[in-house]
Amino acid sequence: SKEILIVVNPVPGIPSVTGVQTICYNTTTTLTATSTDNTVNFNWYNEAGEAVSTENPFQTPALTSNITYTVKAVNAAGCEGPGQEVTVTVIPALDNNSISTDQIICSGSTAAVLTGTKPTSTGGEVAYRYLWQISQDGNIFTDAPGVNNNQDYTPLGSFSDNTWFRRMIYADPCQELVSNTIKIEVSPLPEAPSVSDASVCYGSDVTLQVSSPDNNLKYQWYDAPSGGNLLANSDPTGVSFATTAFTSSTFYVESVNAHGCSSSARTPVSITVTPALIGGDIISSLVAEVCSGSSPGELSGAAPTGGDGTYTYVWFGSIVNASEGFNELQRSTDPNYNPGNLTQRSWFKRVVISGECTVESNIIEIGANPIPVAPV
């Protein structure tokens, strides 16, 4: 018989694999197989057992999910050894990092809580962390003060300048997801209005008026320097405020801008009320007729009470009629008046002034009769 030589080639050993085995979503990695036998080549297989490459190092395609490759050494005789599995872990991608919303606040006020969406991931669950950041110009951001690593953020303290915020989401070591930027706009407080005090007579209507009002502001009137009750006002702008005064009192007015921000203080406006005059509205004459060129004597008037305790008496006279043509004749502290010699029919009245109060008297009429012509 003829001898047949059968050569049995040894099977290559299990290779070792090096390379980055945790990668970011939709990126590649390079895996390198090594063996103690430098003459072997390598075959790479996917999870389905399909050959994917004979290259070594082996660059994977862009991956979007975890995958396990198997690499086997193959010798020159074509003998393939046992495989070495290597799993590439893909860190899922994050999305949906949105915060809300812009705010307009008054200078010195605090801002509302900033809220943010919960991010979503593509390719499975992923661990991530938040970091809220702050900026004074909308460009350069630093870590926000306080607790800044939660889904939502509470801004600390009060604000006097415009301030911007954003939220970072990190999925280490892959991703840095930047949210939209929101602005905390700070509205300056308007200046307190200027209003003059007023003095009126008891029971009189009075209108308080803001000096040099700003058309961009409205004005609100209160009964207290802070808090208190907002007073009803027929003027929607609040520039004027009308009331009927019975006692001396103080009202308080503030400026309010278009954002609802009020002046830091209210302006006090005082109304001083003079007590009403009682009496003083009756004058009389001892005579109703005189001869032309004669004096009726002193016209007298009753003294009033009330007012501020001091009285000015103003006498008026007319030679027209009892309704018109009156001119001021005397202003003094003397309640009486002597009109002197009359040459024509005349009418007289008196006005008493005390503080902001006045009272007008009745009108008296004194005739001046012509003197008869002497007989011849």
C-alpha positions in Angstrom: 0.0 0.0 0.0 0.9 3.6 -0.5 1.6 5.8 2.5 -0.4 9.1 2.8 0.9 11.9 5.0 -1.7 14.0 6.7 -0.5 17.3 8.2 -2.5 18.6 11.1 -2.1 22.4 11.5 -2.5 23.8 14.9 -5.5 26.0 15.5 -4.6 29.6 16.3 -5.1 30.7 19.9 -7.8 33.2 21.1 -6.7 36.8 20.1 -6.6 39.8 22.4 -8.4 43.0 21.5 -7.5 46.6 22.4 -9.2 49.9 21.5 -11.9 52.3 22.9 -14.9 50.2 23.7 -17.2 53.0 25.0 -18.1 55.6 22.4 -20.5 58.4 21.7 -23.7 58.0 19.7 -23.1 57.9 15.9 -19.3 57.7 16.1 -16.8 55.0 15.2 -14.0 53.2 17.1 -11.0 51.3 16.1 -10.4 47.8 17.5 -7.0 46.0 17.2 -6.6 42.3 17.5 -3.3 40.8 18.6 -2.0 37.2 18.9 1.1 35.5 20.2 1.5 34.2 16.6 2.6 37.1 14.4 1.8 35.2 11.2 -1.9 35.0 11.7 -4.6 37.2 10.2 -7.9 38.1 11.7 -11.6 37.8 10.7 -14.2 40.0 12.3 -17.8 39.0 12.7 -21.0 40.8 13.9 -23.6 39.4 16.3 -25.3 37.6 13.5 -22.1 35.7 12.7 -21.6 37.6 9.4 -18.1 38.5 8.4 -17.7 42.2 8.5 -14.0 42.7 8.0 -10.6 41.1 7.6 -8.8 44.3 8.3 -6.7 44.7 11.4 -7.0 47.2 13.0 -10.7 47.2 12.3 -12.6 50.5 12.2 -16.3 50.1 13.0 -19.0 52.0 11.1 -20.8 54.8 12.9 -22.7 53.1 15.7 -26.0 54.1 17.3 -26.5 51.1 19.6 -24.4 48.7 21.6 -22.9 45.8 19.5 -20.7 42.8 20.2 -18.1 41.8 17.6 -16.2 38.5 17.5 -12.7 38.3 16.2 -10.9 35.1 15.2 -7.3 34.4 14.3 -6.8 32.5 11.0 -3.4 31.0 10.0 -1.9 30.5 6.6 -3.5 27.1 6.3 -6.9 28.7 6.7 -7.5 27.3 10.1 -9.6 29.6 12.2 -9.3 29.6 15.9 -11.8 30.3 18.6 -13.3 33.8 18.8 -12.8 36.6 21.2 -15.9 38.7 21.9 -15.6 42.5 22.3 -18.6 44.7 23.1 -18.7 48.3 22.0 -21.0 50.4 24.3 -22.7 53.4 22.7 -23.7 56.2 24.9 -27.1 57.4 23.7 -27.6 60.9 22.4 -29.5 63.5 24.3 -32.0 66.0 23.0 -34.8 68.4 24.2 -32.9 70.8 26.4 -35.2 73.8 26.6 -35.8 76.3 29.4 -38.5 79.0 29.8 -39.1 81.8 29.8 -38.0 85.4 29.4 -39.2 87.6 32.3 -39.6 91.3 32.9 -39.2 92.2 36.6 -39.0 95.5 38.6 -35.6 96.6 39.8 -34.9 95.2 43.3 -37.4 92.3 42.7 -36.7 88.5 42.6 -37.2 86.4 39.5 -39.6 83.5 39.2 -38.3 79.9 39.1 -36.7 79.0 35.8 -38.1 75.7 34.5 -36.5 73.3 32.1 -37.6 70.3 30.1 -36.5 66.8 30.9 -34.1 65.7 28.1 -34.8 62.8 25.9 -32.3 60.2 24.7 -31.9 58.4 21.4 -30.4 54.9 21.6 -31.3 54.0 25.2 -31.1 55.4 28.6 -28.1 57.6 29.6 -26.9 59.2 32.7 -26.6 62.9 32.6 -26.2 66.0 34.8 -27.5 69.5 34.8 -25.6 72.8 35.2 -27.3 76.2 35.2 -25.2 79.1 34.1 -25.6 82.9 34.4 -24.4 85.9 32.3 -24.4 89.7 32.7 -24.1 90.3 29.0 -25.7 87.4 27.3 -22.3 86.2 25.9 -20.0 85.1 28.7 -21.5 82.5 31.1 -20.3 81.3 34.5 -21.9 78.8 36.9 -25.0 80.2 38.5 -24.9 80.7 42.3 -26.9 78.4 44.6 -28.3 75.0 43.7 -27.5 74.9 40.0 -27.6 71.2 39.2 -31.3 70.4 39.2 -33.8 70.3 36.3 -35.2 73.7 37.4 -33.4 76.7 39.0 -34.4 79.3 41.5 -32.4 82.6 40.9 -30.9 84.0 44.0 -31.6 87.4 45.5 -32.9 90.5 43.8 -31.9 92.0 40.4 -30.9 95.5 39.5 -29.5 94.7 36.0 -30.5 92.6 33.0 -29.3 89.0 33.5 -29.3 85.9 31.2 -29.5 82.2 32.0 -29.0 78.9 30.2 -28.8 75.3 31.2 -26.1 72.8 30.2 -26.7 69.0 30.1 -23.6 66.8 30.2 -23.6 63.1 29.3 -20.0 62.3 30.1 -17.8 61.8 28.3 -19.7 62.5 25.1 -22.1 65.3 25.0 -22.5 68.9 26.1 -26.0 70.0 25.3 -26.7 73.8 25.5 -30.2 75.1 26.0 -31.7 78.2 24.7 -30.9 81.4 26.6 -33.5 83.3 28.5 -33.3 87.0 29.7 -34.4 88.5 33.0 -35.1 92.0 31.9 -35.0 94.5 34.8 -37.3 97.5 34.5 -36.0 100.6 36.3 -38.4 102.0 38.9 -40.0 105.3 37.9 -39.4 108.5 39.9 -41.9 109.4 42.5 -44.3 112.1 41.2 -44.3 115.7 42.3 -47.6 117.1 43.5 -48.4 120.3 45.3 -50.3 120.3 48.6 -53.7 122.0 48.6 -55.8 124.2 50.9 -59.6 124.3 50.6 -62.7 125.3 52.5 -64.7 122.7 54.3 -66.9 120.7 51.9 -65.2 122.0 48.7 -64.2 119.9 45.8 -60.5 119.8 45.2 -58.4 118.4 42.3 -54.8 117.3 43.0 -52.6 117.4 40.0 -49.3 115.7 39.2 -46.7 118.3 38.1 -45.1 117.6 34.6 -46.6 114.1 34.2 -44.9 111.6 32.1 -47.1 110.2 29.3 -45.4 106.8 29.6 -46.5 106.5 33.2 -49.7 106.2 35.1 -50.3 107.4 38.6 -52.1 105.6 41.5 -53.5 107.2 44.6 -53.7 105.6 48.0 -54.8 106.3 51.5 -51.5 105.2 53.1 -47.8 105.6 52.5 -47.5 101.9 51.9 -50.1 99.2 51.5 -53.4 100.7 52.1 -56.3 101.0 49.7 -56.1 102.0 46.0 -58.5 104.9 45.6 -61.0 105.0 42.8 -60.2 107.7 40.3 -62.2 109.1 37.4 -59.0 109.9 35.6 -57.6 106.7 34.1 -54.1 108.1 33.9 -54.2 109.2 37.5 -52.6 112.6 36.6 -55.4 114.3 38.5 -57.3 113.1 41.6 -60.6 114.8 42.6 -62.1 114.6 46.1 -64.4 116.5 48.4 -62.7 117.7 51.5 -64.3 117.7 54.9 -61.3 117.2 57.1 -57.6 117.9 56.6 -56.0 114.7 55.2 -53.1 113.3 53.3 -53.2 111.2 50.2 -50.3 109.3 48.7 -49.5 108.9 45.0 -47.0 106.7 43.1 -45.8 106.4 39.6 -46.3 103.1 37.7 -44.6 102.2 34.4 -45.8 100.0 31.6 -44.4 96.9 33.3 -46.3 97.6 36.5 -43.2 98.8 38.4 -44.0 101.4 41.0 -41.8 104.2 42.3 -39.8 103.2 45.4 -41.8 105.6 47.5 -45.2 107.3 47.4 -45.4 111.1 47.4 -47.6 112.5 50.3 -50.0 115.2 49.3 -51.7 117.1 52.1 -55.1 118.8 51.9 -55.6 121.5 54.6 -59.2 122.2 55.2 -60.4 125.5 56.6 -63.5 125.2 58.7 -66.6 126.6 57.1 -67.7 130.2 57.8 -70.8 130.6 59.7 -72.7 133.9 59.4 -71.2 137.0 58.0 -73.6 137.0 55.1 -75.9 139.9 56.3 -75.2 143.6 55.7 -77.4 146.6 56.3 -77.7 150.3 56.0 -79.5 152.7 58.4 -81.2 154.4 55.4 -82.5 153.2 52.1 -82.6 156.7 50.5 -80.4 159.8 50.7 -80.4 163.1 49.0 -77.9 163.3 46.2 -74.5 164.4 47.6 -75.2 163.0 51.0 -73.8 160.0 52.9 -75.9 157.1 54.1 -73.4 156.6 56.9 -71.6 153.4 57.8 -72.7 150.2 56.2 -72.5 147.4 58.7 -72.2 143.6 58.5 -72.5 140.8 61.0 -69.2 139.2 62.0 -68.8 135.5 61.0 -67.5 132.7 63.0 -65.5 129.7 61.9 -62.8 129.9 59.2 -59.2 130.1 60.3 -60.1 132.8 62.9 -58.9 135.7 60.8 -61.2 137.6 58.5 -60.7 140.0 55.6 -63.8 142.0 54.5 -64.0 143.1 50.9 -66.8 145.6 50.0 -68.1 145.9 46.4 -70.3 148.6 44.8 -72.2 149.0 41.6 -74.1 151.9 40.0 -75.5 149.7 37.3 -77.9 147.3 39.0 -78.0 144.5 41.6 -76.6 141.9 39.1 -73.6 143.5 37.4 -71.1 146.3 37.4 -69.6 145.6 40.9 -66.1 146.9 41.6 -64.0 146.5 44.7 -64.3 149.4 47.1 -62.5 148.4 50.3 -60.4 145.4 51.5 -59.6 145.5 55.2 -60.1 143.8 58.6 -62.9 146.4 59.3 -66.3 144.6 58.9 -68.0 148.0 58.1 -67.8 150.4 55.3 -68.7 154.1 54.8 -69.4 154.8 51.1 -69.2 158.6 51.5 -71.5 160.9 49.6 -73.7 159.3 46.9 -74.9 161.1 43.8 -76.7 158.2 42.1 -78.5 155.0 43.1 -76.0 152.4 44.3 -75.8 148.7 45.3 -73.5 147.2 47.8 -72.4 143.8 48.9 -69.6 142.3 51.1 -67.4 139.2 50.8 -65.7 137.7 53.9 -62.5 135.8 53.3 -61.0 133.5 55.9 -58.3 131.0 54.8 -59.8 129.2 51.8 -63.4 130.0 52.8 -65.5 132.9 51.5 -69.0 134.0 52.2 -71.0 136.6 50.2 -73.6 138.8 51.7 -76.9 140.0 50.6 -77.1 143.1 48.3 -78.4 146.4 49.7 -79.7 149.2 47.5 -79.4 152.9 48.5 -81.2 155.5 46.4 -79.8 159.0 45.8 -82.6 161.5 45.3 -82.0 164.6 43.3 -82.1 167.9 45.2 -85.0 170.1 44.2 -84.2 173.3 42.3 -84.5 176.4 44.5 -87.6 178.5 43.7 -87.1 181.8 41.9 
